[in-house]
């Protein structure tokens, strides 16, 4: 058991929440999705969260017995958290909103989706807490989205790209088929999204957890010698004009790239840190039990 305020402070300090300032993504997207549906998010969410858009989103009871780990607040994740938790338990996530990026073999996504008010009400009624950590976790080298992928691949980071949000890594020489098989196993996904060259010798990879579907980032990684580009999304499959524009930009780039481009889903690419590094971090540093909440479907 841990006191919630102690747990919160130590998480804030470890991830340097205040040092990063307001999260550039969610300081925009939270108002964007909640205002049109009339949810008073400013009075619902914790005051400190409203300043940084990271940290303690919802404040529950004072004592935390169990920490649940997830990436996105999907309906199945929230339903399990509420059903299996006890008063005071905490849900630790990477994102405060669901992001539907779309399925390369199925439906395109809706983009950012708010948590339904019924889930917010039930979390408050049960006196549960929710803590989210976005950019600070992306850039953390001990408990981080890129760090966990590099660790799973036994890769050695040698450089960065995309303003530090991507890593250039050396790996043991492999080929594209073996690399894809490894990624299917690491991320527990049914298939990858693939574009570009099917290379038979790969020893230098770019790692960009989450949405790596930016042509400028891919070109930078390629210029730094990456032979394979591993990310959550190589394509934006969001069903709007923005998503279709991004998709066409990547398709144009695939005709010129020398790299193998591999998408493992936004969700799965960022869940790995929860399953490995975050779980170990909580168990090593706090007197709490950790429960993993994988999504039912990784490609959303």
Beta strands, then each sheet from edge to edge (+ up, - down):
strand 1: 2-3
strand 2: 55-58
strand 3: 63-64
strand 4: 66-70
strand 5: 90-93
strand 6: 98-100
strand 7: 111-113
strand 8: 129-132
strand 9: 156-161
strand 10: 166-174
strand 11: 193-196
strand 12: 202-211
strand 13: 228-233
strand 14: 260-263
strand 15: 289-292
sheet 1: 1+ 3-
sheet 2: 2+ 8- 5- 4- 15-
sheet 3: 6+ 7-
sheet 4: 9+ 10- 12+ 13+ 14+ 11-
end
